[in-house]
Amino acid sequence: MSELIKINYDSDRPTVLGRDLHEFLEVGTAYKDWFPRMCEYGFIEGADFCSFLSESTGGRPAQDHQKGLHLMNTPGVQGQPYKL
């Protein structure tokens, strides 16, 4: 069975990378615009997600987020016409 999206089990709560989730859902807007919209649903940094800069391949590092899988049950993800 192939993996649809990589799940990180390094912490007590499984997480996914925000950019991986964004790509998997085939969101039509840029990640930098999409993620702040998702935060409007009450996501709390440190509890629901953590921010970090991804490694650069020569350019400027990109902002990314490790998100808890429990966030997949929120209207911001479920109520949109994304691929689930």
Contacts in CASP RR format, 6 or more apart in sequence:
PFRMAT RR
TARGET T0000
AUTHOR 0000-0000-0000
METHOD contacts of the structure
MODEL  1
MSELIKINYDSDRPTVLGRDLHEFLEVGTAYKDWFPRMCEYGFIEGADFC
SFLSESTGGRPAQDHQKGLHLMNTPGVQGQPYKL
4 24 0 8 1.000
5 16 0 8 1.000
5 20 0 8 1.000
5 21 0 8 1.000
5 24 0 8 1.000
6 16 0 8 1.000
6 17 0 8 1.000
6 20 0 8 1.000
7 14 0 8 1.000
7 15 0 8 1.000
7 16 0 8 1.000
7 69 0 8 1.000
8 14 0 8 1.000
8 15 0 8 1.000
8 16 0 8 1.000
8 17 0 8 1.000
8 66 0 8 1.000
13 68 0 8 1.000
13 69 0 8 1.000
13 70 0 8 1.000
14 68 0 8 1.000
14 69 0 8 1.000
15 49 0 8 1.000
15 66 0 8 1.000
15 67 0 8 1.000
15 68 0 8 1.000
15 69 0 8 1.000
16 66 0 8 1.000
16 67 0 8 1.000
16 68 0 8 1.000
16 69 0 8 1.000
17 64 0 8 1.000
17 65 0 8 1.000
17 66 0 8 1.000
17 67 0 8 1.000
18 31 0 8 1.000
18 35 0 8 1.000
18 49 0 8 1.000
18 64 0 8 1.000
18 65 0 8 1.000
18 66 0 8 1.000
18 67 0 8 1.000
19 31 0 8 1.000
19 54 0 8 1.000
19 62 0 8 1.000
19 64 0 8 1.000
21 67 0 8 1.000
22 31 0 8 1.000
22 34 0 8 1.000
22 35 0 8 1.000
24 83 0 8 1.000
25 77 0 8 1.000
25 80 0 8 1.000
25 82 0 8 1.000
25 83 0 8 1.000
25 84 0 8 1.000
26 82 0 8 1.000
26 83 0 8 1.000
27 34 0 8 1.000
27 80 0 8 1.000
27 82 0 8 1.000
28 34 0 8 1.000
29 37 0 8 1.000
32 63 0 8 1.000
35 65 0 8 1.000
37 76 0 8 1.000
38 71 0 8 1.000
38 74 0 8 1.000
38 76 0 8 1.000
38 77 0 8 1.000
41 74 0 8 1.000
41 75 0 8 1.000
41 76 0 8 1.000
42 48 0 8 1.000
43 49 0 8 1.000
43 67 0 8 1.000
43 71 0 8 1.000
43 74 0 8 1.000
45 51 0 8 1.000
48 67 0 8 1.000
48 68 0 8 1.000
48 70 0 8 1.000
48 71 0 8 1.000
49 65 0 8 1.000
49 66 0 8 1.000
49 67 0 8 1.000
49 68 0 8 1.000
49 71 0 8 1.000
50 65 0 8 1.000
50 66 0 8 1.000
51 63 0 8 1.000
51 64 0 8 1.000
51 65 0 8 1.000
52 63 0 8 1.000
52 64 0 8 1.000
52 65 0 8 1.000
52 66 0 8 1.000
53 61 0 8 1.000
53 62 0 8 1.000
53 63 0 8 1.000
53 64 0 8 1.000
54 61 0 8 1.000
54 62 0 8 1.000
54 63 0 8 1.000
54 64 0 8 1.000
55 61 0 8 1.000
56 62 0 8 1.000
71 77 0 8 1.000
72 78 0 8 1.000
72 84 0 8 1.000
77 84 0 8 1.000
78 84 0 8 1.000
END
